[in-house]
Amino acid sequence: RQTLPLFNMSTMSRVLQHASALATPAARSCASMRLRSRCLCTRPTFDLPRVRQELLTHWTLTEARIPEAAGRAARYCQFTFQDAERLYQSSDARWHWLDREMSSNVAGETGAVEIYRGALAALSLRRAVGFQLERGAEDFAREHMEAEQRHLSVLELVVHDTKHTRLLPAWRVAGWTLGFLPTVLVGSQGLFVTVEAVETFVEAHYGEQIAFLEHADSCPELLRLLRHFCADEVHHKEDAHARLSSEEASSDGLILSKASKHAFANVWGRIVRIGSTVAADVARRF
């Protein structure tokens, strides 16, 4: 059985009462992830073949229900696993809700890895031209890039190539640029504002998927995987926020002065969140 360790999660010492009081299932799911994200000690494993099987089963059942597939629906009960798998993996197979969401997840994690790569390149450049290197910024970028790379590696194993967005090269360029520009211009504050904004969107993005699967009582192993992804993203967001609020976030950049910190955080954060929403929607379609 193929499994993969992902996260450092310890046994929690308190009940997630605050999470249960929130209004929406997505908010409850990610609020619980927020508390769990603070406890990172042991690495659970995930049954990746089971996740792939759940994705295939979900697609087959959904495909059989749509009107366009009515002529084939009666045949699905006679399919072997290999028959269903061949149809699912076909390049012209329909994308249903879960396929579109997993495509956006692959695109998002691809972009996230590149954000940190771009930020590291910017920090290196700032050092080369004489700016004082921000304390902890490089460690922050490397630590979270490793987590995002683990996410991406898992998604590449469970999501078939035909269910990846065709625009991944554009996502790599966009992610790298998103990490590089604010960091080289503003310093570590640019990096932390970007990460906080991106992860605020990603928390809601995963939360919606978690709530849907919980309500449908579907894909339990995938649901477990997404919950851990959400926990890690919340940890990234909170780490960025904490560093942004501390003296670690310098803004001795090439353009913005310290007086521009608050305005930059508001404007750039909003731009990043809107851009993330648009990018996720595009990844669902192409």
C-alpha positions in Angstrom: 0.0 0.0 0.0 1.4 3.4 -1.0 1.5 5.9 1.7 3.3 9.2 2.2 4.1 11.2 5.4 3.1 14.8 5.1 2.8 16.7 8.3 4.0 17.0 11.9 0.8 16.8 13.9 0.7 16.1 17.7 -2.3 15.1 19.8 -4.3 18.2 20.7 -4.7 19.0 24.4 -8.0 20.8 24.0 -11.4 20.3 22.5 -12.2 22.4 19.4 -15.3 24.1 21.0 -14.8 27.4 19.2 -14.8 25.6 15.8 -18.2 24.0 16.4 -19.8 27.4 17.2 -19.0 28.9 13.8 -21.7 29.5 11.2 -20.7 27.4 8.2 -19.3 23.9 7.7 -16.3 25.3 5.8 -15.6 27.8 8.6 -15.9 25.0 11.3 -13.6 22.7 9.3 -10.8 25.3 8.9 -11.2 26.7 12.4 -10.4 23.3 13.7 -7.5 23.1 11.3 -6.3 26.4 12.6 -5.9 25.0 16.1 -4.4 21.8 14.9 -1.9 23.7 12.8 -0.2 24.9 16.0 0.7 21.4 16.9 3.2 19.9 14.4 5.1 16.9 15.8 4.2 13.6 14.2 3.6 12.8 10.5 0.5 10.8 9.5 0.4 8.8 6.4 -2.2 8.7 3.7 -3.5 5.8 1.5 -2.8 7.3 -1.9 -4.2 4.4 -4.0 -7.4 4.7 -2.0 -7.5 8.4 -2.8 -7.1 7.7 -6.5 -9.8 5.0 -6.3 -12.1 7.6 -4.6 -11.5 10.1 -7.3 -12.2 7.5 -10.0 -15.4 6.2 -8.2 -16.7 9.8 -7.7 -16.1 10.5 -11.4 -17.8 7.3 -12.6 -20.9 7.8 -10.4 -21.2 11.4 -11.4 -20.7 10.6 -15.1 -23.4 8.0 -15.0 -26.0 10.5 -13.6 -25.7 13.2 -16.2 -28.3 13.3 -19.0 -25.6 13.2 -21.7 -24.4 9.9 -20.4 -27.8 8.3 -20.1 -27.1 6.0 -23.0 -24.0 4.7 -21.3 -25.3 4.6 -17.7 -26.7 1.1 -17.9 -23.3 -0.1 -19.1 -21.4 1.2 -16.1 -22.6 -1.6 -13.9 -20.9 -4.0 -16.3 -17.6 -2.1 -16.4 -14.5 -3.6 -14.9 -12.3 -1.4 -12.9 -9.9 -1.1 -15.9 -12.8 -0.1 -18.2 -13.8 2.8 -15.9 -10.2 3.8 -15.4 -9.5 4.0 -19.1 -12.6 6.2 -19.6 -11.7 8.4 -16.7 -8.1 8.9 -17.9 -9.1 9.7 -21.4 -8.1 13.2 -22.5 -11.6 14.0 -23.7 -13.3 12.7 -20.6 -15.7 15.3 -18.9 -14.5 17.2 -15.9 -17.0 17.1 -13.1 -17.0 19.2 -9.9 -14.3 17.2 -8.1 -12.1 17.1 -11.2 -12.3 20.8 -11.5 -11.5 21.3 -7.8 -8.5 19.0 -7.9 -7.2 20.8 -11.0 -7.3 24.1 -9.2 -5.6 22.4 -6.2 -2.7 21.2 -8.5 -2.4 24.7 -10.0 -2.5 26.4 -6.6 0.2 24.2 -5.0 2.3 24.6 -8.2 2.0 28.4 -7.8 2.7 28.3 -4.1 6.0 26.5 -4.5 7.0 29.1 -7.1 6.0 32.0 -4.8 8.6 30.9 -2.3 11.2 30.2 -5.0 10.7 33.7 -6.3 10.9 35.2 -2.8 14.2 33.4 -2.1 15.6 34.7 -5.3 14.5 38.2 -4.3 16.1 37.9 -0.8 19.3 36.7 -2.4 19.3 39.7 -4.8 18.6 42.2 -1.9 21.6 40.8 -0.1 23.8 41.1 -3.2 22.9 44.8 -3.7 23.6 45.6 0.0 20.3 45.5 1.8 20.4 44.0 5.2 18.9 40.5 5.1 15.7 40.2 6.9 16.0 38.0 10.0 14.1 34.8 9.6 12.7 35.5 6.1 14.8 32.9 4.3 14.1 30.3 6.9 10.4 31.1 6.6 10.4 30.8 2.8 12.4 27.5 2.8 10.2 25.9 5.5 6.9 26.7 3.9 8.2 25.9 0.4 9.0 22.4 1.6 5.5 22.0 2.9 4.0 23.2 -0.4 6.3 20.8 -2.3 5.0 17.9 -0.3 1.4 19.0 -1.1 2.2 19.2 -4.8 4.0 15.8 -4.8 1.0 14.1 -3.3 -1.4 15.8 -5.8 0.7 14.8 -8.7 0.5 11.2 -7.5 -3.3 11.1 -7.0 -4.6 13.4 -9.8 -4.2 12.0 -13.2 -2.3 14.1 -15.8 -5.5 14.5 -17.9 -7.1 16.2 -14.9 -4.3 18.9 -14.6 -4.9 22.3 -15.9 -3.1 22.9 -19.2 -1.9 26.3 -17.9 0.6 25.0 -15.4 3.5 26.8 -17.1 1.7 30.1 -16.7 1.0 29.3 -13.0 4.8 28.7 -12.5 5.7 32.0 -14.0 2.9 33.9 -12.2 3.8 32.2 -8.8 7.5 33.1 -9.1 6.7 36.6 -10.1 4.2 37.0 -7.2 6.9 35.9 -4.8 9.8 37.9 -6.3 8.3 41.4 -7.0 6.9 42.3 -3.6 9.9 40.8 -1.8 12.5 42.5 -3.9 10.7 45.9 -3.8 9.5 45.9 -0.2 11.5 43.4 1.7 10.2 40.7 4.0 7.0 42.6 4.6 6.2 42.1 0.9 6.7 38.3 1.3 4.6 38.1 4.5 1.7 40.2 3.2 1.7 38.0 0.0 1.7 34.8 1.9 -1.0 35.9 4.4 -3.3 37.0 1.5 -2.7 33.9 -0.6 -3.3 31.6 2.4 -6.4 33.5 3.5 -7.9 32.6 0.1 -6.5 29.0 0.2 -8.1 28.3 3.6 -11.5 29.3 2.3 -10.8 27.3 -0.9 -10.0 24.1 0.9 -12.7 24.7 3.4 -15.4 24.8 0.7 -14.2 21.4 -0.7 -14.1 19.9 2.8 -17.6 21.1 3.6 -18.9 19.7 0.3 -17.4 16.3 0.8 -18.5 16.2 4.4 -22.0 17.0 3.5 -21.9 14.3 0.7 -20.3 11.8 3.0 -17.9 11.0 0.1 -14.2 10.3 -0.4 -13.2 9.8 3.2 -9.4 9.4 2.6 -9.4 12.4 0.2 -11.3 14.4 2.8 -8.7 13.4 5.4 -5.9 14.6 3.1 -7.6 17.9 2.4 -8.1 18.6 6.1 -4.4 18.2 6.6 -3.6 20.4 3.6 -5.9 23.0 5.1 -4.2 22.8 8.5 -0.8 23.4 6.9 -2.1 26.4 4.9 -3.6 27.9 8.1 -0.2 27.5 9.8 1.5 29.3 6.9 -1.0 32.1 7.1 -0.7 32.5 10.9 3.1 32.4 10.7 3.1 35.1 8.1 0.7 37.2 10.1 2.8 36.8 13.3 6.0 37.8 11.5 4.3 40.7 9.8 3.1 42.0 13.2 6.6 41.7 14.7 9.7 43.8 14.0 11.0 41.0 11.6 9.1 42.5 8.7 11.3 45.2 7.3 10.2 47.5 4.5 13.5 49.1 3.6 12.6 48.4 -0.1 13.6 50.0 -3.3 10.3 51.9 -3.7 8.1 51.9 -0.6 9.0 53.6 2.6 8.1 52.6 6.1 5.2 55.1 6.1 3.6 53.1 3.3 3.4 49.8 5.2 -0.2 49.9 6.1 -1.4 51.1 2.7 0.7 48.5 0.9 -0.6 45.7 3.1 -4.2 46.6 2.4 -3.9 47.3 -1.3 -1.5 44.4 -2.2 -3.3 41.9 0.0 -6.6 42.7 -1.8 -5.0 42.4 -5.2 -3.5 39.0 -4.3 -6.8 37.6 -2.9 -8.7 38.7 -6.0 -6.0 37.3 -8.3 -6.0 34.0 -6.4 -9.8 33.8 -6.9 -9.6 34.4 -10.6 -6.7 32.0 -11.0 -8.5 29.2 -9.2 -11.5 29.6 -11.4 -9.4 29.6 -14.6 -7.7 26.4 -13.4 -11.1 24.8 -13.0 -12.0 25.5 -16.7 -8.9 24.8 -18.7 
